[in-house]
Amino acid sequence: MKKIYSYLLFFVATASFAQLSVKPSTDKDNYMYVKGTVLYVGEDINISENTDPDVASIYLRNEGQLLQGRTDTSLNTGSGKISVFQEGTANAYAYNYWSSPVSNPGDGTTDGNRQFSVALLGAPTSSLLSKSANMVNGYNGSSEDGGILNIAKYWIYKYASADGSYANWSQVRDNETINAGEGFTMKGVNGTDSTTVDGVQNNPGSNQRYDFRGRPNDGLITVNVAGVNDVVLIGNPYPSALDLNYFLLENSEGNPEDDPIDCNSESVERRNATTGIAYFWDSDHSINSHYLADYSAGYASYSPNGNCSSIGVYTPATFYHYNSNGEPIDGSGILQEEDEKKHRRYLPIGQGFFVQAPSEGTIENIQFKNTHRKYVKEGVDNESVFGRNADFVNQSNYTTTQEENAIPKIRFNIAFNDDYTRQIALAFDEEATTGVDPARDASNFDQISSDAGFLIGAKDYVIDIRPFNIEDRLPLYLNLSSQKDIAINVNNFENFDTDNVYIYDKDTGEYHPIKDNYFYITLPAGNYSERFEITFQNGEENLAVADEIAESFTVFQDNRLAQLQILNPKGIDLKNVSVFDMSGKQVINNFNLGANNKYTFSTANLAEAVYVVRIVTNDNIVTTKKISILNRG
């Protein structure tokens, strides 16, 4: 048996039909062993099954990853397999969302990416060998010493919904019907397996390691999107990390007026396939039940903030209970506040997640490409972690560089009866708008009957990205199915601070500081959207600013030129300028004047008299000035 080690970046050049070919020789089996580094192949791979079928052709170990340069349809060939490990983080009662980095090569006669079955998984027994998993009936998976892995096939599901409803899960079990790029659910296992490979135990408890073996997925991978609002479970389809920002940007529609977005020195051509937001399932793993009504779980949200240069905005899952139809309902749950530091910029091998199609336009299919791939080791400092990982949420593990690259933001907590909390994030970017921006603003993916968020248009959002304006007044979405005690406060600031943050109650006219305090209120059932606003100034501060703006305008009647002139040195956006005579009759009326520094209006047709000039800004600040028109003719 011949082994080829790869510890450094490995560029392969050959004149054979495949750029990299690994196959047994006449007297021995051959394989490549890539440990702790990247194997880069510019084009396709041909791997032939060894005489001993338990020996793979390529091993990726200790964060070894495979990248390929081809961007069109995969031409990987052969009956051989690669082997790559990934650790799940769920017990026999809880799900991880997965996507396979490999497919079944079959007998090697069919080229390219094929389908996958969970039955192809194994449990390592050494750095080279694994035992195939046992696909068992019943509801509980388990592991035992010696690489014994029993997977409960009942819980293997895919999901695609053309109407966004929850009831469109399709059971896969151990059938080979999972396409490259599709996500699937799999519950973990109980028990432990003390088998140790490369210093890592197979399963110390609720942390099972799986061996994915098969032909490596490669090239353009397409996942069907049925139409508007379609919800699709997908995942990283490659044996390498995935740049989630790049993927989400390319698969979401951009503003045609925006400058081209650059990702990894590539200009992104955007497509109307998703809203540009990724949603990640998380659950309370301490609940040992298979009954849906017992679940306490929810979805975290990730926004790439419309570019490839930042680490994006992440809001943790709010945990609810679910009814028998899988719909989130009120109930005792927890917010994973310690999870707020997950950035999710780079998806590790095998990670699954949800996306949703836009609500309008011609919907395109989702595309994964080799350009989305990147070599990023999984770990606390690299923004790439599978599922939940307690070490990752330790704030001391974060590098200064990550914090400096974080977009400025404020996180707010909105608690309901001390039962559960919705966390929402307000982030600031001068390239964003105050409306809904694809790949920036994240709608509430698992809204329940009593919930809260930012109100943008008529929808509820958990992430709002916009330019910072101290005069902004941001309406809150708040809907209650029953009487609730509500508590709202600022959870934290990241790369940002402001003197004050308030909740303004329109019904009472009161401002409640929440930067270092809580706003408490008990409300009966009802919809309170637009009653409450987040502001950065209280009434007195707003009045002072309004007075300053009103006094900044200079109004001058040039009788020699028969012109009314208005000077606007602050460049305030004007909604309306109108002129009235002393009887109240309107004689001049102009709308939507913009933010020019000077405006002129002809007064040649007006009689000699005193007139009142009324100026209204887009923020509804009103000022009036008197002018005298004299006939110089």
Residue pairs with C-beta under 8 A, 6 or more apart in sequence:
1 28
1 29
1 30
1 31
1 52
1 55
2 25
2 28
2 29
2 30
2 31
3 30
3 31
3 33
4 30
4 31
4 32
4 33
5 32
5 33
5 35
6 32
6 33
6 34
6 35
6 37
6 39
6 64
7 35
7 36
7 37
8 37
9 37
9 38
9 40
10 34
10 37
10 38
10 39
10 40
11 40
11 42
12 19
12 20
12 39
12 40
12 41
12 42
13 19
14 20
14 21
16 46
17 46
18 43
18 44
18 45
18 46
18 75
18 77
19 41
19 42
19 43
19 44
19 45
20 41
20 44
20 45
20 46
21 45
21 46
21 47
21 48
22 30
22 31
22 32
22 45
22 46
22 47
22 48
22 57
22 58
22 80
23 30
23 46
23 47
23 48
23 57
23 78
23 80
24 30
24 48
24 49
24 50
24 51
29 50
29 51
29 52
29 55
30 50
30 57
31 50
31 55
31 56
31 57
31 58
31 59
31 128
32 39
32 57
32 58
32 59
33 59
33 61
33 127
34 58
34 59
34 60
34 61
34 64
34 65
34 66
35 61
35 62
35 64
36 61
36 62
36 63
36 64
37 64
38 64
38 65
38 66
38 67
38 240
38 375
39 58
39 60
39 64
39 65
39 66
39 67
40 67
40 68
40 69
41 66
41 67
41 68
41 69
42 68
42 69
42 70
43 68
43 69
43 70
43 75
44 68
44 70
44 74
44 75
44 76
44 77
44 218
45 68
45 76
45 77
45 78
45 216
45 218
46 76
46 77
46 78
47 57
47 58
47 76
47 77
47 78
47 79
47 80
47 81
47 82
47 215
48 57
48 78
48 79
48 80
48 108
49 57
49 78
49 79
49 80
49 81
49 105
49 108
50 56
50 57
50 80
54 129
54 130
55 128
55 129
56 80
56 81
56 82
56 83
56 128
56 213
57 78
57 80
57 81
57 82
58 66
58 80
58 81
58 82
58 83
58 216
59 82
59 83
59 127
59 128
60 66
60 82
60 83
60 84
60 85
60 239
61 85
61 127
61 198
62 198
63 377
63 378
63 379
64 84
65 239
65 240
65 241
65 349
65 375
66 82
66 84
66 216
66 238
66 239
66 240
67 240
67 370
67 373
67 374
67 375
68 76
68 216
68 218
68 219
68 370
68 373
69 370
70 218
70 219
70 370
71 219
71 220
71 369
71 370
71 371
72 219
72 220
73 112
73 219
73 220
74 111
74 112
74 113
74 217
74 218
74 219
74 220
74 221
75 111
75 112
75 218
75 219
76 111
76 112
76 113
76 215
76 216
76 218
76 219
77 108
77 111
78 105
78 108
78 215
79 105
79 106
79 107
79 108
80 105
80 108
80 215
81 102
81 105
81 213
81 214
81 215
82 102
82 213
82 214
82 215
82 216
82 239
83 130
83 211
83 212
83 213
84 101
84 102
84 211
84 212
84 239
84 349
85 124
85 197
85 209
85 210
85 211
85 212
86 209
86 210
86 212
86 348
86 349
86 350
86 386
87 207
87 208
87 209
87 210
87 386
88 96
88 98
88 186
88 188
88 207
88 208
88 209
88 210
88 386
88 387
89 96
89 188
89 206
89 207
89 285
89 386
89 387
89 388
89 389
90 96
90 187
90 188
90 206
90 283
90 285
90 387
91 187
91 188
91 189
91 190
91 206
91 285
91 288
92 139
92 140
92 141
92 142
92 152
92 187
92 188
92 189
92 190
93 187
93 285
93 287
93 288
93 289
93 290
94 187
94 188
94 283
94 285
94 287
95 155
95 185
95 186
95 187
95 188
95 281
95 283
96 185
96 186
96 187
96 188
96 352
96 386
96 387
97 183
97 184
97 185
97 233
97 235
97 280
97 281
97 351
97 352
97 353
97 354
97 387
98 183
98 184
98 185
98 186
98 235
98 350
98 351
98 352
99 181
99 182
99 183
99 184
99 234
99 235
99 236
99 237
99 350
99 351
99 352
100 116
100 120
100 178
100 180
100 184
100 212
100 214
100 217
100 237
100 350
101 212
101 216
101 217
101 236
101 237
101 238
101 239
101 240
101 349
101 350
102 116
102 120
102 212
102 213
102 214
102 215
102 216
102 217
102 239
103 113
103 114
103 115
103 116
103 180
103 214
103 215
103 217
104 114
104 115
104 116
104 117
104 120
104 176
104 214
104 215
105 114
105 214
105 215
106 114
112 218
112 219
113 180
113 215
113 217
113 218
113 219
113 221
113 237
114 180
114 215
115 176
115 177
115 178
115 179
115 180
116 176
116 178
116 179
116 180
116 214
117 174
117 175
117 176
117 177
117 178
118 133
118 135
118 151
118 153
118 156
118 172
118 174
118 178
118 184
118 186
119 132
119 133
119 135
119 153
119 174
119 176
120 212
120 213
120 214
121 132
121 133
121 149
121 151
121 210
121 211
121 212
121 213
122 130
122 131
122 132
122 133
122 147
122 149
122 210
122 211
122 213
123 130
123 131
123 133
123 143
123 147
123 148
123 149
123 193
123 195
123 202
123 208
123 209
123 210
123 211
124 130
124 147
124 195
124 197
124 202
124 209
124 211
125 131
125 146
125 147
125 195
126 197
127 197
127 198
130 147
130 211
130 213
131 146
131 147
131 148
131 149
133 149
133 150
133 151
133 210
134 148
134 149
134 150
134 151
135 151
135 153
135 173
135 174
136 150
136 151
136 152
136 153
137 152
137 153
137 154
138 152
138 154
139 152
139 154
139 155
139 290
140 152
140 189
140 190
141 149
141 150
141 151
141 152
141 187
141 188
141 189
141 190
142 150
142 189
142 190
142 191
143 149
143 150
143 189
143 190
143 191
143 192
143 193
143 202
143 203
143 208
144 191
144 192
144 193
145 192
145 193
145 194
145 195
146 193
146 195
147 193
147 195
147 202
148 193
149 189
149 193
149 208
149 210
150 189
151 186
151 189
152 187
153 173
153 174
154 171
154 173
155 185
155 186
155 187
156 171
156 172
156 173
156 174
156 184
156 185
156 186
157 169
157 170
157 171
157 172
157 184
157 185
158 169
158 170
158 172
158 177
158 178
158 182
158 183
158 184
158 233
159 168
159 169
159 170
159 183
159 185
159 231
159 232
159 233
159 354
160 168
160 170
160 224
160 226
160 230
160 231
160 232
160 233
161 167
161 168
161 230
161 231
161 232
162 168
162 226
162 227
162 229
162 230
163 229
164 229
164 230
164 231
164 356
166 325
166 326
166 327
167 325
167 326
168 231
169 185
169 326
172 178
172 184
178 184
179 223
180 217
180 221
180 237
181 217
181 221
181 222
181 223
181 234
181 235
181 237
181 366
181 368
182 223
182 233
182 234
182 235
183 233
183 234
183 235
183 352
183 353
183 354
184 233
184 235
184 352
185 233
185 352
188 206
188 208
189 203
189 208
190 206
191 203
192 201
192 203
192 204
192 205
193 201
193 202
193 203
193 208
194 201
194 202
195 201
195 202
196 202
197 209
200 209
202 208
202 209
203 209
206 285
210 350
212 239
212 349
212 350
216 238
216 239
217 237
217 238
217 239
218 238
218 370
219 369
219 370
220 367
220 368
220 369
220 370
221 237
221 367
221 368
221 369
222 365
222 366
222 367
222 368
223 232
223 234
223 365
223 366
223 367
223 368
224 365
224 366
225 232
225 273
225 274
225 357
225 363
225 364
225 365
225 366
226 357
226 363
227 357
227 363
228 357
228 358
228 359
228 360
228 361
228 363
229 356
229 357
229 358
229 359
230 356
230 357
230 363
231 354
231 355
231 356
231 357
232 354
232 355
232 356
232 357
232 366
233 352
233 353
233 354
234 352
234 353
234 354
234 355
234 366
235 347
235 350
235 351
235 352
235 353
236 242
236 347
236 348
236 349
236 350
236 351
236 352
237 368
238 349
238 368
238 370
238 373
239 349
240 349
240 373
240 374
240 375
241 346
241 347
241 348
241 349
241 373
241 374
241 375
241 376
241 377
241 378
241 384
242 346
242 347
242 351
242 368
242 372
242 373
242 374
243 263
243 264
243 308
243 345
243 346
243 372
243 373
243 374
244 278
244 302
244 304
244 312
244 344
244 345
244 346
244 347
245 263
245 304
245 305
245 307
245 308
245 310
245 312
245 345
246 263
246 264
246 268
246 308
246 371
246 372
247 368
247 372
248 274
248 276
248 277
248 278
248 304
248 355
248 439
249 261
249 263
249 268
249 270
249 276
249 304
249 306
249 307
249 308
249 439
250 263
250 268
250 269
250 270
250 271
250 367
250 369
250 372
251 270
251 271
251 273
251 274
251 276
251 355
251 366
251 367
252 270
252 271
252 272
252 273
252 274
252 275
252 276
252 358
252 438
252 439
253 270
253 271
253 272
253 358
253 361
253 438
254 261
254 268
254 270
254 306
254 438
254 439
255 437
258 431
260 267
260 268
261 267
261 268
261 270
261 306
261 307
261 308
262 268
262 308
263 308
263 371
264 308
264 371
264 374
266 371
268 308
271 364
271 367
272 358
272 361
272 362
272 363
272 364
273 357
273 363
273 364
273 365
273 366
273 367
274 355
274 356
274 357
274 358
274 366
275 355
275 356
275 357
275 358
275 438
275 439
275 442
275 443
276 303
276 304
276 306
276 438
276 439
276 440
277 301
277 302
277 303
277 355
277 356
277 439
277 441
277 442
277 443
277 445
277 463
278 301
278 302
278 344
278 353
278 354
278 355
279 299
279 300
279 301
279 302
279 353
279 354
279 355
279 356
279 445
280 299
280 300
280 301
280 302
280 317
280 344
280 353
280 354
281 297
281 298
281 299
281 317
281 353
281 354
282 297
282 298
282 299
282 300
282 316
282 317
282 319
282 336
282 339
282 388
283 295
283 296
283 297
283 298
283 319
284 295
284 296
284 297
284 319
284 333
284 334
285 388
287 294
287 295
287 296
289 295
292 322
292 323
292 324
292 326
293 321
293 322
293 323
293 324
294 321
295 321
295 322
296 319
296 320
296 321
296 331
296 332
296 333
296 334
297 317
297 319
297 320
297 322
298 317
298 318
298 319
298 320
298 328
298 333
298 446
299 317
299 354
299 445
299 446
300 314
300 315
300 316
300 317
300 336
300 339
300 342
301 314
301 315
301 442
301 445
301 462
301 463
302 312
302 313
302 314
302 343
302 344
302 442
303 312
303 313
303 314
303 427
303 439
303 440
303 441
303 442
303 463
303 465
304 310
304 312
304 345
304 439
304 440
305 312
305 313
305 407
305 427
305 429
305 432
305 439
305 440
305 465
306 429
306 431
306 432
306 437
306 438
306 439
306 440
306 465
307 431
309 405
310 405
310 406
310 407
311 343
311 345
311 383
311 402
311 405
311 406
311 407
312 343
312 344
312 345
312 407
313 407
313 409
313 425
313 427
313 442
313 463
313 465
314 340
314 341
314 342
314 343
314 344
314 425
315 340
315 411
315 423
315 424
315 425
315 442
315 462
315 463
316 335
316 336
316 337
316 339
316 340
316 342
316 423
317 335
317 336
317 339
318 333
318 335
318 420
318 421
318 422
318 423
318 446
319 333
319 334
319 335
319 336
319 420
320 328
320 329
320 330
320 331
320 333
320 420
320 446
320 448
321 328
321 329
321 330
321 331
321 332
321 333
322 328
322 329
323 329
328 446
328 447
328 448
329 448
329 449
330 416
330 419
330 448
330 449
330 450
330 481
330 482
331 419
331 420
332 419
332 420
333 419
333 420
334 420
334 421
335 413
335 420
335 421
335 422
335 423
337 413
337 421
337 423
337 491
338 393
339 388
339 393
340 411
340 423
340 491
340 492
341 392
341 393
341 395
341 398
342 385
342 392
342 393
343 383
343 402
343 406
344 383
345 383
345 384
346 374
346 376
346 382
346 383
346 384
347 353
347 384
348 378
348 384
348 385
348 386
349 378
349 386
350 386
351 386
351 387
354 445
355 366
356 443
356 445
357 363
358 438
376 382
376 383
376 384
377 384
378 384
378 385
378 386
379 385
380 391
380 392
380 394
380 397
380 398
381 397
381 398
381 399
381 402
383 402
385 392
391 397
403 494
403 495
404 495
406 494
406 495
407 427
407 428
407 429
407 465
407 494
407 495
408 427
408 428
408 468
408 494
408 495
408 496
409 425
409 426
409 427
409 428
409 493
409 494
409 495
409 496
410 425
410 426
410 490
410 492
410 493
410 494
410 496
410 498
410 501
411 423
411 424
411 425
411 426
411 490
411 491
411 492
411 493
411 494
412 423
412 424
412 425
412 426
412 488
412 489
412 490
412 491
412 514
412 534
413 421
413 422
413 423
413 487
413 488
413 489
413 490
413 491
414 421
414 422
414 423
414 424
414 452
414 478
414 486
414 487
414 488
415 421
415 486
415 487
415 488
416 422
416 450
416 452
416 484
416 485
416 486
417 484
417 485
418 485
418 487
422 451
422 452
422 453
422 462
423 462
423 491
424 452
424 453
424 454
424 461
424 462
424 463
424 464
425 462
425 463
425 464
426 454
426 464
426 466
426 474
426 534
427 463
427 464
427 465
427 466
428 465
428 466
428 467
428 468
428 496
429 440
429 465
429 466
429 467
430 467
432 440
432 465
432 466
432 467
433 466
433 467
434 466
434 467
434 472
435 456
435 457
436 456
436 457
436 459
436 461
437 465
440 463
440 465
441 456
441 461
441 463
441 464
441 465
442 461
442 462
442 463
443 459
443 460
443 461
443 462
444 451
444 453
444 459
444 460
444 461
444 462
445 462
447 453
447 460
449 479
449 480
449 481
450 479
450 480
450 481
450 482
450 484
451 460
451 477
451 478
451 479
452 460
452 476
452 477
452 478
452 479
452 486
453 460
453 461
453 462
453 476
453 477
454 460
454 461
454 462
454 464
454 474
454 475
454 476
454 477
455 461
455 475
455 476
455 477
455 529
455 530
456 464
459 477
460 477
461 477
464 474
466 472
468 496
470 498
470 536
470 537
471 536
471 537
471 542
471 545
471 619
472 534
472 535
472 536
473 504
473 533
473 534
473 535
474 533
474 534
474 535
475 529
475 530
475 532
475 533
476 503
476 528
476 529
476 530
476 531
476 532
476 533
476 534
477 529
478 486
478 523
478 527
478 528
478 529
478 531
478 532
479 526
479 527
479 528
479 529
480 523
480 524
480 525
480 526
480 527
480 528
481 525
482 525
483 522
483 523
483 524
483 525
484 522
484 523
485 520
485 521
485 522
486 519
486 520
486 521
486 522
486 523
487 518
487 519
487 520
488 503
488 514
488 518
488 519
488 532
489 514
489 517
489 518
489 519
490 501
490 514
490 515
490 516
498 515
498 536
499 536
500 513
500 515
500 536
500 537
500 538
500 541
501 513
501 514
501 515
501 534
501 535
501 536
502 511
502 512
502 513
502 514
502 534
502 535
502 536
502 537
502 538
503 511
503 512
503 514
503 519
503 532
503 533
503 534
503 535
504 510
504 511
504 512
504 532
504 533
504 534
504 535
505 512
505 521
505 531
505 532
506 530
506 531
506 532
506 533
507 531
509 539
511 535
511 538
511 539
512 519
513 538
535 542
537 545
546 621
549 570
549 572
549 617
549 621
549 623
550 621
550 622
550 623
551 623
552 568
552 569
552 570
552 572
553 566
553 567
553 568
553 572
553 615
553 623
553 625
554 566
554 567
554 569
555 564
555 565
555 566
555 567
555 613
555 615
555 625
555 627
556 564
556 565
556 566
556 567
556 627
557 563
557 564
557 565
557 603
557 627
557 628
557 629
558 564
558 565
559 629
559 630
559 632
560 632
562 602
562 603
562 604
562 632
563 600
563 601
563 602
563 603
564 579
564 588
564 600
564 601
564 602
564 603
564 613
564 627
565 598
565 599
565 600
566 577
566 598
566 599
566 600
566 601
566 613
566 615
567 597
567 598
568 574
568 595
568 596
568 597
568 598
568 599
569 597
571 595
571 596
571 597
572 595
572 617
572 618
572 621
573 594
573 595
573 617
573 618
574 593
574 594
574 595
574 599
574 615
574 616
574 617
574 618
575 591
575 592
575 593
575 616
575 617
575 618
575 620
576 589
576 590
576 591
576 592
576 593
576 614
576 615
576 616
577 588
577 589
577 590
577 593
577 599
577 601
577 613
577 614
577 615
577 616
578 586
578 588
578 589
578 590
578 613
578 614
579 586
579 587
579 588
579 589
579 601
579 606
579 611
579 612
579 613
579 614
580 586
580 587
580 611
580 612
580 614
581 587
581 609
581 611
581 612
582 609
582 610
582 611
582 612
587 606
587 611
588 601
588 603
590 601
593 599
603 629
606 629
607 629
607 631
608 629
608 630
608 631
609 628
609 629
610 626
610 627
610 628
610 629
611 626
611 627
611 628
611 629
612 624
612 625
612 626
613 624
613 625
613 626
613 627
614 622
614 623
614 624
615 622
615 623
615 624
615 625
616 622
